[in-house]
Amino acid sequence: MSPWTHHPKNIDKGCRKPLTSAPPPSEEQLNKIFNRYDTNGDGHLSWEELKSAYSILGMSFPGLRALKALCVADENRDGYISQKEFIKLTRKKYGCTRAAKFATPPSEEYLIKIFNHFDTSGDGLLSREEIKSAYNLLGKSFAGLRTWWTLLVGDENSDGYIDQKEFIKLVKKNYLT
């Protein structure tokens, strides 16, 4: 059987769906999965627990995947994914690999944490290389083109860098997707 018969392109939703898909996991199954990775048993998945889960599952770039999961699923912006948020995200994303938009607008404090994560030089600015690296690590296609667009749209003072203020403005305008 050819690979195209297993995962045809679902043009309407922009994601791949198998022809014969298993039924969505039950709430009980989702609770078991959540509890397996909630290593301290506090009812929340931290960045460290998410990173460990992605690593155990053999995923590349587990730290960045964990950060992305927090950006998408942490609706109340407390820095953790609750069991309720996990179940909601899993049900929403079942069968679709396309990234979701923010459920609620992220706070500036939260965006600064994300900015600092990608500011590998620690100079308070995102360089062309840091922006491109961030897009690559997040699995975005056309990282070079996205970097060019980010600087074109977001570099308000034309210094060739994106500072925290410019980054926050870009995210809030939804340019960084």
C-alpha positions in Angstrom: 0.0 0.0 0.0 1.4 3.4 -0.9 2.0 6.0 1.8 -0.6 8.4 0.2 -3.5 6.1 1.0 -2.7 6.3 4.7 -2.5 10.0 5.2 -4.3 12.0 2.5 -4.2 15.8 2.7 -7.3 17.2 4.3 -7.4 20.5 2.4 -10.3 21.9 4.4 -8.5 21.8 7.7 -4.9 21.9 6.6 -4.0 18.8 8.5 -3.3 15.1 7.8 -5.9 12.6 8.9 -5.7 8.8 8.5 -8.4 7.2 6.4 -9.1 4.7 9.2 -8.8 6.7 12.4 -9.1 5.3 15.8 -11.9 6.7 18.0 -10.8 9.7 20.1 -9.4 8.7 23.5 -11.8 8.6 26.3 -11.6 11.0 29.2 -10.3 8.1 31.4 -7.5 7.4 28.9 -6.6 11.1 28.8 -6.5 11.2 32.6 -4.1 8.2 32.7 -1.9 9.9 30.1 -1.9 13.2 32.1 -1.2 11.4 35.4 1.7 9.5 33.8 3.6 12.7 33.1 2.5 14.7 36.1 5.4 13.4 38.0 5.0 15.4 41.2 1.2 14.7 41.3 0.1 18.4 41.7 -2.5 18.2 39.0 -0.6 20.4 36.6 2.0 19.8 33.9 5.0 22.1 34.3 7.5 23.0 31.5 9.9 20.5 33.0 7.3 17.7 33.0 6.2 18.5 29.5 9.8 18.5 28.3 10.4 15.1 30.0 7.2 13.7 28.4 8.3 14.9 24.9 11.8 13.4 25.5 10.3 10.1 26.7 8.2 10.0 23.6 11.3 10.5 21.4 10.3 13.9 20.1 13.0 16.2 18.8 13.5 19.5 20.6 11.5 18.6 23.7 12.1 21.9 25.5 10.8 24.0 22.6 7.8 21.6 22.1 7.0 22.0 25.8 7.2 25.8 25.4 4.9 25.7 22.4 2.4 23.4 24.3 2.3 25.9 27.1 1.7 28.8 24.7 -1.2 26.9 23.1 -2.8 25.1 26.0 -2.2 27.3 29.1 -5.4 29.3 28.9 -5.2 31.0 32.3 -1.5 31.8 31.8 -0.3 30.4 35.1 2.7 28.7 33.5 1.2 25.2 33.8 -1.2 23.0 31.9 -4.0 21.8 34.1 -5.8 18.5 33.6 -8.8 20.3 32.2 -6.6 22.3 29.8 -4.9 19.1 28.7 -8.1 17.3 28.0 -9.5 20.3 26.1 -6.4 20.7 24.0 -6.2 17.0 23.3 -9.8 16.8 22.2 -9.5 19.9 20.1 -6.3 18.7 18.4 -7.2 15.1 18.0 -6.4 14.0 14.5 -4.9 17.4 13.4 -1.3 18.5 13.6 -1.9 22.2 12.8 -1.0 24.6 15.6 -3.9 26.3 17.3 -4.0 30.1 18.0 -3.9 31.4 21.5 -7.1 30.6 23.4 -6.7 33.8 25.4 -4.3 36.6 24.8 -1.0 36.0 26.6 0.2 38.4 29.2 3.2 40.7 28.6 5.0 38.9 31.4 4.4 35.6 29.6 5.6 37.0 26.3 8.7 38.3 27.9 9.5 34.8 29.2 9.1 33.5 25.6 11.3 36.3 24.3 14.0 35.6 26.8 14.0 31.9 25.9 14.8 32.7 22.3 17.2 35.6 23.1 20.2 33.2 23.4 22.8 36.0 23.5 21.0 37.6 26.5 21.4 41.1 25.0 17.6 41.9 25.1 17.4 41.8 21.3 16.4 39.0 18.8 18.9 39.0 16.0 18.2 37.6 12.5 20.0 34.4 13.5 18.0 34.0 16.8 14.7 34.6 15.0 15.5 32.1 12.3 16.7 29.6 14.8 13.4 30.0 16.8 11.3 29.4 13.7 13.4 26.3 12.8 13.2 24.9 16.4 9.4 25.4 16.4 9.2 23.4 13.2 8.0 26.3 11.1 8.5 26.0 7.3 10.3 28.8 5.4 12.2 30.0 8.4 14.3 32.4 6.3 11.3 34.0 4.7 9.5 34.3 8.0 12.6 35.9 9.6 12.7 38.4 6.7 9.0 39.2 7.2 9.3 39.5 11.0 12.1 42.0 10.6 10.3 43.9 7.8 7.0 44.2 9.8 8.3 44.3 13.4 11.6 46.2 13.4 10.1 49.6 14.0 13.4 51.4 14.6 15.2 49.7 11.7 18.2 48.5 13.8 18.1 45.0 12.4 16.8 43.5 15.6 13.5 42.8 17.4 13.4 44.1 21.0 10.9 43.0 23.6 8.5 45.8 22.9 8.5 45.0 19.1 8.2 41.3 19.9 5.1 41.8 22.1 3.5 44.0 19.5 4.1 41.4 16.8 2.6 38.6 18.8 -0.4 40.6 19.8 -1.0 41.5 16.2 -0.7 37.8 15.4 2.1 38.2 12.9 4.2 35.5 14.5 2.3 32.4 13.5 
